């Protein structure tokens, strides 16, 4: 079964990653809770956005393409199977056969950008779909999809960040409610290696630690990191890929209403 979410095409079980932005990567509504402002912090920071925007494709992986306006970049065709060659973590070239992709031969020469929002759908459930832009030879992946609430599927593309609220006490004054909340948020950084998970967690810390001011309509008084620890995915011996994680517990003080 597959599903369409506001962020584009995401084969189950990849939800909830990608539900925040619309198909162009633009957030269409303010966050419901203050912890969801974390999405904005990480997606808008150049370093963390780069870490979380890799396409995850291997050379000779098969993909199909779709678009919102039936106008893919020429000469690409909706529904045709293409084979990717990974040029970097964020760009690929497309080929008509796996052999050409492996040998870097007969690169499809893309002649225009097309119109609408374009989506690349890897064959099978090994990777998430992603939106892309195109130039003369490369497909360039879009960002802002691999930061989401609560949980991470064992099949999801890594690295990724998941967050959840642990508790949410409200500060009281002698006159009653102060209008200030002090929530405890757990932020989990996941990657395919121990070093990569710690690298991502370090970048998350640098973005969040001590932040003050308005973030996505919420006024933040302070963000304090109070604990961090290693994690391992719950089924490392299964057929699912092994993942390494770093858990960070944060206390975020903020106004109760945006």
C-alpha contacts under 8 A as a table, 3 or more apart, distances in Angstrom:
res1	aa1	res2	aa2	distance
1	X	11	X	7.28
1	X	12	X	6.59
2	X	10	X	7.03
2	X	11	X	4.71
2	X	12	X	5.57
3	X	9	X	6.63
3	X	10	X	6.21
3	X	11	X	6.03
3	X	12	X	6.72
4	X	8	X	6.05
4	X	9	X	4.89
4	X	10	X	6.27
5	X	8	X	5.46
5	X	9	X	6.28
5	X	10	X	6.92
5	X	18	X	7.43
5	X	19	X	5.95
6	X	18	X	7.40
6	X	19	X	5.55
6	X	20	X	7.09
6	X	21	X	6.40
6	X	22	X	4.81
6	X	23	X	6.15
7	X	18	X	4.83
7	X	19	X	5.19
7	X	20	X	6.47
7	X	21	X	4.97
7	X	22	X	4.58
7	X	23	X	4.70
7	X	24	X	7.64
7	X	25	X	6.82
7	X	145	X	7.68
8	X	18	X	7.32
8	X	22	X	7.12
8	X	23	X	5.11
8	X	119	X	7.31
8	X	129	X	7.98
8	X	130	X	7.57
8	X	131	X	7.32
9	X	119	X	7.34
9	X	121	X	7.75
9	X	129	X	6.18
9	X	130	X	7.61
10	X	14	X	6.06
10	X	15	X	6.93
10	X	18	X	7.80
10	X	128	X	6.24
10	X	129	X	5.79
11	X	14	X	6.07
11	X	15	X	7.96
11	X	125	X	6.92
11	X	128	X	6.97
11	X	129	X	7.48
12	X	15	X	6.46
13	X	153	X	6.50
13	X	155	X	7.72
13	X	156	X	7.98
14	X	17	X	6.18
14	X	128	X	7.04
14	X	152	X	7.71
14	X	153	X	6.26
14	X	155	X	7.58
14	X	156	X	5.99
15	X	18	X	7.19
15	X	19	X	7.37
16	X	19	X	5.89
16	X	148	X	6.26
16	X	149	X	6.89
16	X	151	X	7.90
17	X	20	X	7.86
17	X	145	X	5.84
17	X	146	X	5.66
17	X	147	X	6.32
17	X	148	X	5.08
17	X	149	X	7.70
18	X	21	X	6.37
18	X	144	X	7.41
18	X	145	X	4.57
18	X	146	X	6.78
18	X	147	X	7.68
18	X	148	X	7.28
19	X	22	X	7.67
20	X	27	X	5.95
20	X	28	X	7.31
20	X	29	X	7.86
21	X	24	X	7.26
21	X	25	X	4.88
21	X	26	X	5.04
21	X	27	X	4.16
21	X	28	X	6.09
21	X	144	X	7.59
21	X	145	X	7.87
22	X	25	X	5.42
22	X	26	X	5.55
22	X	27	X	6.05
22	X	28	X	6.15
23	X	26	X	7.39
23	X	117	X	6.43
23	X	131	X	7.53
24	X	117	X	6.11
24	X	131	X	7.81
25	X	142	X	7.60
25	X	143	X	7.34
25	X	144	X	6.54
27	X	30	X	7.52
30	X	216	X	6.38
30	X	217	X	7.02
31	X	34	X	6.87
31	X	36	X	5.43
31	X	37	X	6.22
31	X	216	X	7.03
32	X	36	X	6.91
33	X	36	X	5.60
33	X	37	X	7.45
34	X	37	X	5.37
34	X	38	X	7.74
34	X	218	X	6.52
34	X	254	X	7.85
35	X	38	X	5.62
35	X	163	X	7.44
35	X	164	X	7.24
35	X	165	X	6.96
35	X	185	X	6.81
36	X	39	X	5.53
36	X	40	X	7.59
36	X	148	X	7.97
36	X	149	X	7.43
37	X	40	X	5.28
37	X	41	X	6.55
37	X	215	X	6.28
37	X	216	X	5.82
37	X	218	X	7.58
38	X	41	X	5.04
38	X	42	X	6.23
38	X	208	X	8.00
39	X	42	X	5.50
39	X	43	X	5.94
39	X	147	X	5.88
39	X	148	X	6.94
40	X	43	X	5.22
40	X	44	X	5.77
40	X	215	X	7.55
40	X	216	X	6.88
41	X	44	X	5.50
41	X	45	X	6.28
41	X	207	X	6.91
41	X	208	X	7.36
41	X	215	X	7.59
42	X	45	X	5.30
42	X	48	X	5.70
42	X	49	X	6.38
42	X	147	X	7.69
42	X	204	X	7.00
42	X	207	X	6.98
43	X	46	X	7.59
43	X	48	X	6.73
43	X	49	X	5.01
43	X	143	X	7.43
43	X	144	X	5.28
43	X	147	X	7.63
44	X	49	X	6.63
45	X	48	X	5.67
45	X	49	X	5.86
45	X	207	X	7.29
46	X	49	X	5.15
46	X	50	X	6.09
47	X	50	X	5.26
47	X	51	X	6.44
47	X	203	X	7.25
48	X	51	X	5.01
48	X	52	X	6.14
48	X	200	X	7.23
48	X	203	X	6.29
48	X	204	X	7.06
49	X	52	X	5.14
49	X	53	X	6.01
49	X	143	X	6.36
49	X	144	X	6.77
50	X	53	X	5.36
50	X	54	X	7.13
50	X	143	X	7.56
51	X	54	X	6.70
51	X	159	X	7.02
51	X	200	X	7.24
52	X	143	X	7.01
52	X	144	X	7.42
52	X	145	X	7.60
52	X	146	X	5.85
52	X	147	X	7.76
52	X	158	X	7.65
52	X	159	X	5.95
52	X	160	X	6.06
53	X	90	X	6.87
53	X	141	X	6.92
53	X	142	X	6.56
53	X	143	X	4.66
53	X	144	X	6.90
53	X	145	X	7.32
53	X	146	X	7.28
54	X	89	X	4.93
54	X	90	X	4.90
54	X	141	X	7.12
55	X	89	X	6.25
55	X	90	X	5.67
55	X	91	X	7.52
55	X	130	X	7.28
55	X	141	X	6.28
56	X	89	X	7.03
56	X	127	X	6.75
56	X	157	X	6.62
56	X	158	X	7.65
57	X	61	X	6.36
57	X	84	X	7.33
57	X	86	X	6.52
57	X	122	X	7.92
57	X	127	X	7.48
58	X	61	X	5.62
58	X	84	X	7.30
58	X	85	X	6.90
58	X	86	X	5.92
59	X	83	X	7.66
59	X	84	X	5.54
59	X	85	X	4.19
59	X	86	X	5.17
59	X	101	X	6.42
59	X	102	X	6.13
60	X	83	X	5.19
60	X	84	X	5.27
60	X	85	X	5.95
60	X	97	X	7.89
60	X	98	X	4.70
60	X	99	X	7.31
60	X	101	X	5.39
60	X	102	X	5.84
61	X	83	X	5.50
61	X	84	X	5.53
61	X	85	X	7.66
61	X	98	X	7.38
61	X	122	X	7.29
61	X	123	X	7.61
62	X	81	X	6.37
62	X	82	X	5.66
62	X	83	X	4.54
62	X	84	X	6.46
62	X	98	X	7.65
62	X	122	X	6.06
62	X	123	X	5.58
63	X	81	X	5.63
63	X	82	X	5.34
63	X	83	X	6.10
63	X	84	X	7.18
63	X	120	X	6.55
63	X	121	X	5.46
63	X	122	X	4.24
63	X	123	X	5.34
64	X	78	X	7.12
64	X	79	X	5.42
64	X	80	X	5.73
64	X	81	X	4.94
64	X	82	X	6.18
64	X	120	X	6.01
64	X	121	X	5.27
64	X	122	X	6.48
64	X	123	X	7.21
65	X	77	X	7.31
65	X	78	X	5.37
65	X	79	X	5.88
65	X	80	X	7.13
65	X	81	X	7.91
65	X	118	X	7.22
65	X	119	X	5.75
65	X	120	X	4.70
65	X	121	X	6.00
66	X	70	X	7.51
66	X	72	X	7.19
66	X	78	X	5.12
66	X	79	X	6.75
66	X	118	X	5.85
66	X	119	X	5.30
66	X	120	X	6.68
66	X	121	X	7.88
67	X	70	X	5.66
67	X	71	X	6.64
67	X	72	X	6.14
67	X	78	X	7.54
67	X	116	X	6.38
67	X	117	X	5.49
67	X	118	X	4.21
67	X	119	X	5.91
68	X	71	X	7.78
68	X	116	X	5.35
68	X	117	X	5.48
68	X	118	X	6.67
69	X	72	X	7.89
69	X	115	X	6.52
69	X	116	X	5.27
69	X	117	X	7.52
70	X	78	X	7.51
71	X	114	X	5.34
71	X	115	X	5.57
71	X	116	X	7.12
72	X	75	X	7.70
72	X	76	X	5.94
72	X	77	X	6.65
72	X	78	X	7.13
72	X	113	X	7.38
72	X	114	X	4.82
72	X	115	X	6.66
72	X	118	X	6.81
73	X	76	X	5.77
73	X	110	X	6.42
73	X	111	X	6.92
73	X	112	X	5.24
73	X	113	X	4.70
73	X	114	X	3.99
73	X	115	X	7.49
73	X	134	X	6.91
74	X	77	X	7.78
74	X	110	X	5.67
74	X	111	X	5.55
74	X	112	X	5.74
74	X	113	X	7.42
74	X	114	X	6.75
75	X	108	X	7.95
75	X	109	X	7.69
75	X	110	X	6.25
75	X	111	X	7.13
76	X	80	X	7.94
76	X	110	X	7.55
77	X	80	X	5.73
81	X	96	X	7.46
82	X	94	X	6.12
82	X	95	X	5.71
82	X	96	X	5.22
82	X	97	X	6.90
83	X	94	X	5.58
83	X	95	X	5.05
83	X	96	X	6.04
83	X	97	X	5.90
83	X	98	X	5.46
83	X	101	X	6.10
84	X	92	X	5.98
84	X	93	X	5.69
84	X	94	X	4.78
84	X	95	X	6.30
84	X	98	X	7.77
84	X	101	X	6.02
85	X	92	X	5.34
85	X	93	X	5.22
85	X	94	X	6.38
85	X	95	X	7.64
85	X	101	X	5.10
85	X	102	X	6.76
85	X	104	X	7.11
86	X	89	X	7.11
86	X	91	X	6.47
86	X	92	X	4.60
86	X	93	X	6.79
87	X	90	X	7.77
87	X	91	X	5.53
87	X	92	X	5.07
87	X	93	X	6.89
88	X	91	X	5.23
88	X	92	X	6.87
90	X	140	X	5.87
90	X	141	X	5.51
91	X	138	X	6.02
91	X	139	X	5.43
91	X	140	X	4.72
91	X	141	X	6.40
92	X	138	X	5.48
92	X	139	X	5.35
92	X	140	X	6.99
93	X	101	X	7.94
93	X	107	X	6.48
93	X	108	X	7.36
93	X	137	X	6.05
93	X	138	X	4.89
93	X	139	X	6.28
94	X	101	X	7.12
94	X	107	X	5.97
94	X	108	X	5.70
94	X	137	X	7.90
94	X	138	X	7.56
94	X	139	X	7.91
95	X	98	X	7.20
95	X	100	X	6.11
95	X	101	X	5.50
95	X	105	X	7.67
95	X	106	X	6.42
95	X	107	X	5.33
95	X	108	X	5.73
96	X	100	X	7.07
96	X	101	X	7.83
96	X	106	X	7.94
96	X	108	X	7.73
97	X	100	X	5.28
97	X	101	X	6.42
98	X	101	X	5.05
98	X	102	X	6.15
99	X	102	X	5.13
99	X	103	X	6.17
100	X	103	X	5.09
100	X	104	X	5.63
100	X	105	X	4.74
100	X	106	X	6.32
100	X	107	X	7.83
101	X	104	X	4.98
101	X	105	X	6.40
101	X	107	X	7.77
102	X	105	X	7.89
104	X	107	X	6.96
107	X	137	X	7.16
108	X	137	X	6.77
109	X	136	X	5.90
109	X	137	X	5.42
110	X	113	X	7.83
110	X	134	X	7.33
110	X	135	X	6.31
110	X	136	X	4.62
110	X	137	X	5.57
110	X	138	X	7.80
111	X	135	X	7.31
111	X	136	X	5.63
112	X	134	X	7.63
112	X	135	X	6.80
112	X	136	X	7.18
113	X	133	X	6.96
113	X	134	X	5.54
113	X	135	X	6.35
117	X	131	X	6.96
117	X	132	X	7.57
118	X	131	X	5.47
118	X	132	X	5.65
118	X	133	X	6.91
119	X	129	X	6.79
119	X	130	X	5.57
119	X	131	X	4.19
119	X	132	X	6.01
120	X	129	X	5.61
120	X	130	X	5.49
120	X	131	X	6.10
120	X	132	X	6.95
121	X	128	X	7.29
121	X	129	X	4.55
121	X	130	X	6.88
122	X	125	X	7.54
122	X	126	X	7.68
122	X	127	X	6.29
122	X	128	X	7.09
122	X	129	X	6.20
123	X	126	X	7.77
124	X	127	X	7.55
125	X	128	X	7.20
125	X	155	X	7.29
126	X	155	X	6.26
126	X	156	X	7.57
126	X	157	X	7.76
127	X	155	X	7.24
127	X	156	X	6.47
127	X	157	X	5.54
128	X	156	X	6.59
128	X	157	X	6.06
130	X	141	X	6.67
130	X	142	X	6.69
131	X	141	X	6.18
131	X	142	X	5.39
132	X	139	X	6.27
132	X	140	X	5.43
132	X	141	X	4.50
132	X	142	X	5.18
133	X	139	X	5.92
133	X	140	X	5.33
133	X	141	X	6.64
133	X	142	X	7.29
134	X	137	X	7.47
134	X	138	X	5.86
134	X	139	X	4.62
134	X	140	X	6.00
135	X	138	X	5.59
135	X	139	X	6.75
143	X	146	X	7.99
144	X	147	X	7.01
145	X	148	X	7.78
146	X	157	X	7.87
146	X	159	X	7.67
146	X	160	X	5.05
146	X	161	X	6.37
147	X	160	X	6.06
147	X	161	X	4.81
147	X	162	X	5.89
148	X	151	X	7.70
148	X	161	X	6.51
148	X	162	X	5.04
148	X	163	X	6.50
149	X	162	X	5.25
149	X	163	X	4.89
149	X	164	X	5.86
150	X	162	X	5.71
150	X	163	X	5.24
150	X	164	X	4.81
151	X	162	X	5.99
151	X	163	X	7.58
152	X	156	X	6.69
152	X	162	X	6.61
153	X	156	X	5.19
154	X	233	X	7.86
154	X	240	X	6.23
154	X	241	X	6.88
154	X	243	X	7.96
155	X	240	X	6.96
155	X	241	X	7.37
157	X	160	X	7.11
158	X	190	X	6.61
158	X	191	X	5.22
158	X	192	X	6.56
159	X	189	X	7.40
159	X	190	X	5.39
159	X	191	X	4.27
159	X	192	X	6.97
159	X	196	X	7.87
159	X	197	X	7.45
159	X	200	X	7.77
160	X	189	X	6.13
160	X	190	X	5.32
160	X	191	X	6.71
161	X	187	X	6.99
161	X	188	X	5.62
161	X	189	X	4.70
161	X	190	X	6.15
162	X	187	X	5.93
162	X	188	X	5.23
162	X	189	X	6.77
163	X	185	X	6.95
163	X	186	X	5.54
163	X	187	X	4.37
163	X	188	X	6.06
164	X	185	X	5.73
164	X	186	X	5.37
164	X	187	X	6.72
165	X	168	X	7.38
165	X	183	X	7.16
165	X	184	X	6.04
165	X	185	X	4.51
165	X	186	X	6.26
166	X	183	X	7.55
166	X	184	X	5.37
166	X	185	X	5.55
166	X	186	X	6.60
167	X	183	X	5.69
167	X	184	X	5.19
167	X	185	X	7.34
168	X	181	X	6.70
168	X	182	X	6.01
168	X	183	X	4.07
168	X	184	X	6.20
169	X	181	X	6.08
169	X	182	X	5.74
169	X	183	X	6.19
170	X	177	X	7.39
170	X	178	X	7.76
170	X	179	X	7.50
170	X	180	X	6.08
170	X	181	X	4.37
170	X	182	X	6.11
171	X	177	X	6.57
171	X	178	X	5.91
171	X	179	X	7.31
171	X	180	X	5.67
171	X	181	X	5.88
171	X	182	X	7.05
172	X	175	X	7.81
172	X	176	X	5.53
172	X	177	X	4.62
172	X	178	X	5.29
173	X	176	X	5.06
173	X	177	X	5.96
173	X	178	X	5.61
175	X	178	X	7.83
177	X	180	X	7.78
179	X	255	X	5.89
179	X	256	X	5.37
179	X	257	X	7.78
180	X	253	X	6.93
180	X	254	X	5.66
180	X	255	X	4.61
180	X	256	X	5.36
181	X	252	X	7.99
181	X	253	X	5.67
181	X	254	X	5.45
181	X	255	X	6.12
181	X	256	X	5.63
182	X	251	X	6.43
182	X	252	X	5.51
182	X	253	X	4.28
182	X	254	X	6.47
183	X	251	X	5.63
183	X	252	X	5.34
183	X	253	X	6.48
184	X	249	X	6.79
184	X	250	X	5.52
184	X	251	X	4.51
184	X	252	X	6.38
185	X	249	X	5.73
185	X	250	X	5.06
185	X	251	X	6.28
185	X	252	X	7.35
186	X	247	X	6.70
186	X	248	X	5.60
186	X	249	X	4.54
186	X	250	X	6.20
187	X	247	X	5.89
187	X	248	X	5.14
187	X	249	X	6.42
187	X	250	X	7.59
188	X	201	X	7.83
188	X	245	X	6.45
188	X	246	X	5.64
188	X	247	X	4.54
188	X	248	X	6.24
189	X	197	X	5.94
189	X	198	X	7.76
189	X	200	X	6.26
189	X	201	X	5.51
189	X	245	X	5.34
189	X	246	X	5.22
189	X	247	X	6.58
190	X	197	X	5.37
190	X	200	X	7.81
190	X	243	X	6.52
190	X	244	X	5.63
190	X	245	X	4.34
190	X	246	X	6.72
191	X	194	X	7.24
191	X	196	X	5.74
191	X	197	X	4.75
191	X	200	X	7.95
191	X	243	X	5.74
191	X	244	X	5.47
191	X	245	X	6.44
192	X	196	X	6.93
192	X	197	X	7.29
192	X	242	X	6.67
192	X	243	X	4.88
192	X	244	X	5.93
193	X	196	X	5.23
193	X	197	X	6.23
193	X	243	X	6.84
193	X	244	X	5.85
194	X	197	X	5.27
194	X	198	X	6.40
194	X	244	X	5.51
194	X	245	X	7.38
195	X	198	X	5.24
195	X	199	X	6.09
196	X	199	X	4.92
196	X	200	X	6.14
197	X	200	X	5.23
197	X	201	X	6.14
197	X	244	X	6.08
197	X	245	X	5.55
197	X	246	X	6.25
198	X	201	X	4.93
198	X	202	X	6.00
198	X	245	X	7.70
198	X	246	X	6.45
199	X	202	X	5.16
199	X	203	X	6.43
200	X	203	X	5.15
200	X	204	X	6.26
201	X	204	X	4.97
201	X	205	X	6.17
201	X	246	X	6.36
201	X	248	X	7.88
202	X	205	X	5.05
202	X	206	X	6.26
203	X	206	X	5.06
203	X	207	X	6.27
204	X	207	X	5.20
204	X	208	X	6.17
205	X	208	X	5.27
205	X	209	X	5.50
205	X	225	X	7.67
206	X	209	X	5.78
207	X	211	X	7.76
208	X	211	X	5.66
208	X	223	X	6.50
209	X	223	X	5.62
209	X	224	X	5.91
209	X	225	X	6.53
210	X	222	X	5.66
210	X	223	X	4.93
210	X	224	X	6.08
211	X	220	X	7.26
211	X	221	X	7.71
211	X	222	X	5.75
211	X	223	X	5.58
212	X	219	X	7.67
212	X	220	X	5.20
212	X	221	X	5.22
212	X	222	X	5.31
212	X	223	X	7.33
213	X	219	X	5.42
213	X	220	X	5.12
213	X	221	X	6.57
214	X	217	X	5.98
214	X	218	X	5.35
214	X	219	X	4.24
214	X	220	X	5.98
215	X	218	X	5.24
215	X	219	X	6.31
215	X	220	X	7.03
217	X	258	X	5.12
218	X	254	X	7.15
218	X	255	X	6.95
218	X	257	X	7.14
218	X	258	X	4.47
219	X	254	X	5.68
219	X	255	X	5.78
219	X	258	X	6.75
220	X	223	X	7.52
220	X	252	X	7.24
220	X	253	X	6.03
220	X	254	X	4.43
220	X	255	X	6.85
221	X	252	X	7.55
221	X	253	X	5.26
221	X	254	X	5.34
221	X	255	X	7.83
222	X	251	X	8.00
222	X	252	X	5.78
222	X	253	X	5.33
222	X	254	X	7.29
223	X	250	X	6.68
223	X	251	X	5.86
223	X	252	X	4.56
223	X	253	X	6.64
224	X	250	X	5.50
224	X	251	X	5.23
224	X	252	X	6.47
225	X	228	X	7.85
225	X	248	X	7.00
225	X	249	X	6.05
225	X	250	X	4.55
225	X	251	X	6.56
226	X	248	X	7.69
226	X	249	X	5.77
226	X	250	X	5.75
226	X	251	X	7.06
227	X	248	X	5.76
227	X	249	X	5.17
227	X	250	X	7.32
228	X	246	X	6.82
228	X	247	X	5.32
228	X	248	X	4.26
228	X	249	X	6.21
229	X	246	X	5.65
229	X	247	X	5.25
229	X	248	X	6.72
230	X	244	X	7.72
230	X	245	X	5.87
230	X	246	X	4.55
230	X	247	X	6.16
231	X	244	X	6.17
231	X	245	X	4.63
231	X	246	X	5.55
231	X	247	X	6.61
232	X	236	X	7.53
232	X	242	X	7.89
232	X	243	X	6.26
232	X	244	X	4.97
232	X	245	X	5.79
233	X	236	X	6.10
233	X	242	X	6.58
233	X	243	X	5.48
233	X	244	X	6.46
233	X	245	X	7.39
235	X	238	X	5.50
235	X	240	X	7.33
235	X	242	X	7.66
236	X	240	X	7.25
236	X	241	X	7.09
236	X	242	X	5.10
236	X	243	X	7.56
237	X	240	X	7.87
237	X	242	X	7.85
238	X	241	X	7.65
255	X	258	X	6.93
